[in-house]
Amino acid sequence: MPWLTALRRQKKLFGKRAPVSAEERRRIERWLATSRVLLAIAALFTMWLRAPSGRHHATSAFVAVTAYLAFSVAVMLFFRYRQDSSTRFVLLVHAADTIWPAVIAVFSGVASTRSSPFFLFFFFALLAAAYRWGLWETLATGIIAILLPVLEASLLTHFHLVNTLPPELDPSGLFERALALWVMAVLLGYLGEQQKQLRAEKTLIANMLGKARVETGMTASLQAVLLDMCRMFDARRISVAALESNGFRMFVGELLPGQPFQWLNASVTDREKYLFDASAVVWYAERTADLWIANGIDRVGNRVRNLPCAYATRLGNQAGTKSIAGVDFAFGAEWSGRIFLHDPENFNGSDDDLRLLQELIRQVGPAIYNVFLLRRLRQRAGAVERARVARELHDGAVQSLIAMEMQVDILRRQAEAQADSFAGDLARIQGLLREEVLKLRELMQQMKSLEVDGKRLPGFLADAVERFQRETGIQARFLSEVEDVGMAPGVCRELARITQEALVNVRKHSRAKHVLVRLGLTNDNCTLTVEDDGQGFGFSGRLSQEEMDAAHKGPVVIRERVRFISGELTIESNPGQGARLEVSVLSKPDSNYES
């Protein structure tokens, strides 16, 4: 039967690639255990309704089903309070599910045939096998379920244990029941196997999506995904052809099992070879004798048979393959192309295979494209940052150093005539050099990445203040009321940057002689304060962040950083006497600032 052949092939393809976790096994067994209890209760209630008046509590069938209910409750409690269970125990429970109906059938003669739960319990055993495993285990359970009544009827008759066989074991109806059980075993097993394959496909796609990482790069991510596809379909080789929509650049790559992915020399002329026009977006061509036969799925999802396969024939003959599968892809409006599977052993061109390959590319393709876009964005961001640093160095340090070189040259020429003025000029040059050194160090500090959390923030601020005093000569102190501010690392990094920026402003603009940096907790807020005795800001009084935004006053960089962490900024300025900057942030950790 073709569908059985397909199931065997799919079992080979997915059977070992979608392992069930311990938690998933536990949840499955808990659901089955609850269903088993409900089934036993329903059977007892049905027997109670249909049994003759006054006799339902005394029937042996009622006692047997009650025992089955006790067994079901025990299993349910076990799986509810036990974190994990062995495979042997699960098999033991399944064996009990299969044997119990045969035990109940012995006592079915006491009750009426209509009220016997014998058949229904066998159906539950088949359903449990399909839910736990798949087709073959369900078929095996069905065979056992058929053989047990036959064996039981033979033993009872041979040893003359009963005068009359119970209705459920009567040979006249046993064949019909066996046939019904076998049909149900096939149907339930088929549905369970299909569900298992669907879960395996989702697992495979999820694993492939996890291989697309920005850190590894475009080529490495593509290699990892294609290698999984090669193993999944047992292909001898995978080829990729991509064409840039705007620049008409052609790229061709190839992956062989056990070898790294490599890009081949390609040109636009290879477009006809790899990116030929096809009416199907995913197709499969196979050589039979000297002819190639192809079928596929078009853009709207319809099956297309007897595709023209001249180009696929040429490509397959050149590659020396007996079968080849192709699937189209498109990355936005920039790239389009096709992926080829050469000699895929686990691919026969069925609808399921074609749609699976299409779904793989549909979900994994955007992930690869995102890696490409993020890598390009990082490169551009790095180029912009390098340009900014070069501009800062050129407009600041380089120009100042050139000016100092010119002044030194003038001093050299005037050395004999104006030797007494050397001290003042050299002092001025020394000041300029010190200023530029500080600028370069501040620039390097801003470019460094900070690894600061709630515990390390006070120590980092203390080091920053001490370094500021050592490099500028301005008296600076740091006071901390806490050892751990209890905030997310992202918020702590922004507070560190705010402190650095505030100290830079003090050095550049305030002409202060003393600076005080304080870190503390007020109620549920973390407060950072920077005070100096310099000339203050260009306004007098106390302004909140909203007032500074409306009046376009205050340090722009600090205002933006405070807004990013949802904090409150207040600046108090007294021209000629100093200024006080205060940042208040809710101290509760926030996951939005973890990165």
N, C-alpha and C positions, 0 to 999 in steps of 0.2 A: 504494500500500500504506500503510495507516494508520501502521504502526510506522516506516516510512521517513520519513513526514511528521513524526512525533513526534521522530525523531532529528535531522532538519534543524532543527526548532524549538529543540531542546535545544542543538544546536551553536551556533545564533545566540545562545542565552541564556548559555551557559557558555564558549564557545570562546575568548573574549578576557579571561576573568575569572580564569583559573587558570594564570598563566604558570609554566613550569617553570624552576627555578633552574639555574644553571650546574653546581652540585654534583649536583643530581638528574639532569641530562642525562649527566654524566660517569659516575655510578653505573649508569644504564641501559645506556650503551654498554659499560661494563666487564662487566656481566652477560651482555649479548648476545655480546660477544667471547669470553667463557669458554664459553658455550653453543655457539658456532660451532666452537671448537676440539674440544670433546667430540663434536660431530656428525661432524666430519671423521675423528676417530680411530675412532669407532664404524663409520663407512662403510668405512674401510680394513680394520678387523678383520673385518667381515662379508665383504668381498671376498676377504680372505685365506683365510677359512674355506671359501668356496664355489667359489673358482677351482680349475681342474684342477691337480693336483699338479705342482709344478715350473714353472708358467707364471704364477703370480700376480705375480711381480716384473717380468715383461716386458710385461704387458698395458698398453696405452695408457690404459685407463680408470683403472688403478691409478696411473699417472703423473699423470693429470689431477687425481685426488683428492688425491694427495700434494702437488701444487702448490697446491691449495685449502687444504690443511692449513698449508702454509708461509705463505700469505696470511693465514690465520686467526690464526696465532701472531704475525705482524707487527702485525696490527691490535690484538690483545690487549695486546702490549707497549706499543704506542703509547698506548692509553687508560689503561694502568696507570701510566705515568710522565708522562703529559701532563695538566696541570691542567684544561685546557679544549680544546675543539675547535670548529671553525667548522661552521655548518650545511651549507656546501658540501661539506666533507669527509665528514660523516655521509651526505649524499645520495650521494656517490661510493661509499662503502662499501655502501650499500643497493643501488645500481645493480650493483655487483659481485656481491652476493648473488643478485640476480635473473638476471644473465647467466651466472654460473658453471654452474648446472644445464643450461642449453642447450649450453654448451661440453662438459660431461661427456657429454651425450646423444649427441654425435657419435661417441664412442668406446664407446658401450654395446654395439655389435654385437660387439665382441671378447669381451666377457664375457657370461655368461648373463643373460637378462632378469631373473631373480629377484635377482641380485646388484647390479643397477644402482641407484646412489643418486640417479638423476635426479629422481624424483618427491619424495623426502624433502627434498632441498635446496630445491625450490620451496616446500614447506610451511614451511621455516624462514624464507624470505624473507617469506611472508605473516605469519607469527608476529611477525617483527621489526617489520614495518610496523604491525601492530595494537598492539604493545607500545610503540612509539615515539609513534605519532600517534593513529589512530582508524579509523573506518569508511571514510571516503572515500579515504584514502591506501592502505588495504588493498585496497579494490576496484580502485584504479588499478594496484596491484602485481599483482593477480590478472589483470587484462586483459593486462598486459604478459607475464605468465607464460604465458598462453594463446596470445598472438600469436607469441611467440618460437619455439616449436617448429614452428608452422605455417609461419612465414616461413623457418625453417631448413630444413625438409623441402622447401619449394618451391625454394629456392636450390640445394640439393644435387641435386634432380631436374632442374632446368632446365639447370644447367651440367654435368651428368653427372660430378659430382665423385666419386660412389660408384656402384658397380654395384647394391648392395642397401642400402636405407635401414636404419639401425639400428632395433632393435626398439622403442625408445622413440619414434621418429619415424614409425613405421608408421601410415599414415592409418587403418587398420582399428581401431586402439585409441586413436588420438589424440583422437577425440571424447569417449570415456568419460573419459579423463584430463583433458581440458579441463573437462568438466562437474564432475568431482570437485574440481578446483582452484577453480572458481567457487563451488561450495558451501562449500568451506573458507574462501575469501576472505570470503564473506558472514558466516559464523559467527564467524570470528576477528575480523573488523572490528566486528561487533556487540558481542562481548564486550569488545574494546578500547575501543569508544566508551562502553559502560556504565561501565567502570572509570574512564575519563576524566571522565565526568559525576559519578561518585561523588566523585572527588578534587576536582573543581571545587566541588561542594556543600560539602565539608568546609572547603575554603579560604575560601569565602564566609562560612560560619558563623564560622570563626575570625576573619576580618576584622571581622565585625559584633561579635563578643565584645570585640575590642580597642577598639571605639568607646565601650563603656560604661565611663566613667571617673568616679571620685568627684570629681576636680579640676574637671571641666567642669560637673558638676551634673546633676540629674535631667532637666531639660528639654533641655539640650544633648545629653546622651547619647541620649535618646529620639529627638531630631531626627536625629542621625547614623545611628542604626539604621534608622529609617523611610525615610530618604533612600536608603540602600542597597537596601532592599526595593523602593522605588519604581523605582529604576533596574534592579534585577534582573528584575522582572516587567513593566517598562515600563508602569506604571500611571499613569493620569491624575491620580489623587488618592488619598491614604490618610487614613482617619479612624480615630480611637481613641476608644472609650467605656469608661469605668471607673467602677465603683460601689464605694464603701466599705461593707464588710459591716456594721460596727457603727454608724457615723454616718449611713449612707444619703446620703452626699454623692456627687453625680454630677459627673463630669468628662468633657468631650468636647473633643478636639483634632483639628486638621486640618493636613495637610502637602500643599502643592502644589509640584511641581518648580520649583526656582529661587527659592522663597520660604521664609522661616523658618517653623518650626513655631509654631502659635499655639493657645492654649486659647480655646474658645468659651464663651459664656454658656450654661449648662445647668442643669437642675433635675431633680428626681426624676421628673418627668412624662416626661422624655426616655427613661426606662427602656424603655417599651414600643416606642419607635421604634428603639432601637439594641440593647438587650439582650433581645430577644424570645426566647421558648423555642424551641429547635430540637433535633431528635433527633440532629443531627450536630454534632460539635465543630469540624469544618472542612468548609466547603461552597463550592460554586460555582453561581451562578445566571446564566443567560444568556437574553436576550430573543430569541425567534424569531417574527417577525411580531408578533402582539399577545399572545403567550403567553410566560410565563417558565417555564423548565425548570431544576430544581435537582437536584444530587446531592452526596453528601458521604461522610464517614467518621464513624462513631459513636465512642463512648468506648472501646469494646473493639477498635477497628480494623477493623470490618466495613464494607464498602461499602454505602451507602444510596442507592437510586435513586428518582427521582420524589418528592423531598421536597416537603412543603407549603411553598410559597414566597410566601404572601400578604404577610408582613411584608417579605421581601426585594423583592417586587414594588413595594410601597409605597415602600420606601427607594430603590430604583433609579429609580423614576419621579420622585420628588422631587429626586433628585440629577441626573437627566437622563443616566443611564448606560445602556449596552447590556448590560453584564455586571458582575458584582460577586462578589467572593470574601470570605468571612469566616472567621475563626479565633478560637476562644475562648482565654482565658488566665486564670490564677488565681495571685495572689501570696500564698502562705500562706493564712491565714484572714482577711486584711485586705482584699484587693482582688480583684475579679473583673471581667472585661470582655471586649471583642471588638475585633478589628482588621479593618477593611474595606479591600479593594483595589478601586478603581473603574476599570473599563475596563482590566484588565491584558492587554496584548497578548500577552505571553509566558506565558499561563496559559489552559489549555483545560479544566480540570476533570478531567484524567486522574488515575489513582491515584498516579502519580509526582508530579504537581504538588501534589495534596492532601497527600500524606505529606511532601513537601519543606516545604511551608508549615507543617505541624504540627511538623516537626522544628526548623525555624527558631525558632518561638515557644517550643518546649520547652527549647531550649538558651539562647537569647538572653534570654528572659523572666526567668529567675532572676538573670542578670547585671544587668539593669535594676533589679530589685527590690533587689539587694544595694547598688546605688548609692543607692537611696532610703533603705535602712536605715542605711547608713554616714553619709549626709548628716544624717539625723535624729539619729544617735548623736553626731556631731560637734557639732550644735547643742545637744544636751542637755549634752554634756560642757563646751562653752563656757559654757552657762548655769550649770552647777554651779561651774565655775572662777570665773566672775564673782561668783557669790554668796559663794564662799569669800573672794575678795579683799575684797569689800564688808564681810564679817563681820570680817575681820582689821583692816581700816581702822577700822571702827566700834568694835570692842572695844579697839583699841590706840591708834592715833594720834588718832582723833577724841575719844575720852574724855579722853585726856591733854591735848589742846589745850583742851578745854572746862574742865578743871580749872585749867589755867594761866590761862585768861581770868578765871576767878573769883578766883584769887589776885592777879592784876594789879589787878582791881577793888578788892579789899580793901586792897592796898598804896596805891592811889590815895586811898582814904578815910582811911588812916592816915598820909598823907604828912607832915602838919604835926606830928603828935605823936610819930612814931617814925621820924624821918628817918635816925637812926644805924643802924637795922637793915636799911636797903635793900640794902647790899652782900651780906649773906649770903642774903637772900631772892632777890635777882636772880641770884646764883650758882646757887642751887638750881633756879631756873626755866631758866637757861641749860643746866644739866645735863640737865633733862628734855627740853628742846628738842633737844639733841644726841642723846639716846637715841632719840627718836622719828624724827629724821632718819635715823639709822642703820637703824632698823627698816624704814622705808619703802624705803631703798636696798637692803637685803637682800631685801625682798619683790620689788622690781623685778628684782633679779639672778636670783632663783629663777624668775621668770616668763619671762625671756629664754631663747630657744633657743640652745644652744651648738653651735658648729661647731669641734670639736676632734678632731684625729687624733693619731697617734703623734709626729709631728714638731712639732706646735703645742702639745702638752700642757705641756712644761717652760716655754715662754714664757707660757702662760696662767696657770700656777700662780705664776710669778714676779710677774706683774702683780697677781694676786689678793692675794698676801702684801704687796706694796708698798702697795696700796690699803688693806688692813686696817691697816697701821701708820699710814698718813697719817690715816685717819678715826678711829682709836681712841686713838692715842698710845701703844699698847703696842709695845715693841721686837720686831720680827719679822724673821726672815731665811729665805731660801729657798736650799737647796743641791740641785743636780742633778748626778748622776754620768753622765747620758746625754743625748744630743741627740735621740734617737728611740727611744721605748720599744717600737716594733714591735708595737703592738696595734691591734685593730679600733677604729673611731671610737666605736662604742657603749660599749665598755669605757672609753675615754679620757674620754667625757662623764661617765660615772658616777664616775670618779676625781676629776674636776673638781668635781662636785657634793658628793662626800664631803669634799673639802678645804674647800669653802665652808661646809658644815654644821659641820665641826669648828672652824673659825675663829669661827663664830657662837656655838658653845657656849663657846669660850674667852672671848669678850667678855662673854657673859651671866652665866656661872656661875663661872669659874675665879678671877677677881681676880688674874690673872697679870700679871707685868711683862715677861716675855720669852717669845717663841714661836719655835720652830724647825720648819720644814717641810722634809723631805728626800725626794727622789725618786731611787731607785737600782735597780740590777739585781743580783740574787743568784742565781747559777746560771741557771735558766730562768724565774725569777720576778721580776716587777716589784714593788718595795716602796715604799709611801708611808707616811711617818712624820710625825706631828704631836706635838711635845713642848712642854710649858709648865711654868712653875714656880709654878703656882697652888695652890689648895687641894685639887685632885684630885677623884676620884669618891667615891661613898658606900661604897666598900669598899677594902680594903687587899690588895695582892698582884697577881698576874697571872692574868687570866681569858681563856680562849679564847671563841670565838663560841658554841660549844655550851654552855659553862658559863654564859655570860651569858643565853642563851635560857632555860635551865632555871631560873636564879635571877631572871629578869626584871630584869636590871641592864644598865647601859650605854645609850648613845644608840640609841633604837629606829630612827630614820630611817637612821642610818649602818649599822646591822645589816641592814636590809632592802636597802639599796643594795649592800652587799657580797655578800649572798646572791644577788642578781639576776645578778651577774657571776661567780658561782661562785668567789669569793675566800675568803680566810681573814682573820678579824679577831681581833686580840689587843690587849687594853688592860691596861696596868700602872699601878696607882694607888698613890700614897703620900700619904695625907691630910696636908695642910699643906705638902707639899714639891713637889707637881706630879703630872703624869700623862703617860703616853706611849701614843699610839694608833698601831697599825701595821696596814696592809692589804697583803696579799700576793696577787698575781694572776699566773697563768701568762701569760708574755709572748707565747706563740704566738698569732697572729691567729686569730679564730674568726668564721666567717661568720654565726653566729647573732646577733652583736651589730653587724652592719653598719648596720642601720636605726636 
